[in-house]
């Protein structure tokens, strides 16, 4: 194997592991309540990052449509692909399918894509994030709680920022540097903060139901990668975007799955095991994936 590829994979994965490990160590030491931190991140820093990236006139918005469609295919296709498998298992589809569909593009995916492909791919990473968050806060919650009103998604700060960002971009307006700079600085906070809080969050997740967690850790990246390949057959994305879509498909379950399951009491301990073991197994699956796409 090319030594440069090994070095690049290490340089990509190590910062993610290092920041999450520091967060885990701090979580073990102080046992902080990160509810407020996550709330600020999801309501302020993440929306500002989404807005400033989408509003950037240097980003060709029209070219992002196929990539967004590819991300949709990966998310929805993973659920459809694994639905017959779960139907034959003793586990509830409401418990197992959401973690297989909604991956860790926030905590892990965005920084991973930036480190692996460069800052110029931030817009593509954000598109994947917006697609995943939109589907998670609509279809994902609806799968667990069919009584949820889908219109409520428009009240989410991420969605408001998405609409505002696209509006600015399509209008042709240029944000003054005095406005762009502080928004961009605040938005950049969310990337390392996501990794740090991921480490803290993992201190509160146990290894209960390790069998379902292990199966989920295997099926999640496999189904995601298969759907990324299927999307490429349909969309014929540029090779670099296809590589990003493969990485997107290989990501482990999002920590948000555990938070949603806890909120709606949908076997949160079992979901926690799927999330924890899936993210730990990503230390193996992500480097392997990067070797093939870099």
Order of alpha helices (4+ residues) and beta strands (2+ residues): alpha-alpha-alpha-alpha-alpha-alpha-alpha-alpha-alpha-alpha-alpha-alpha-alpha-alpha
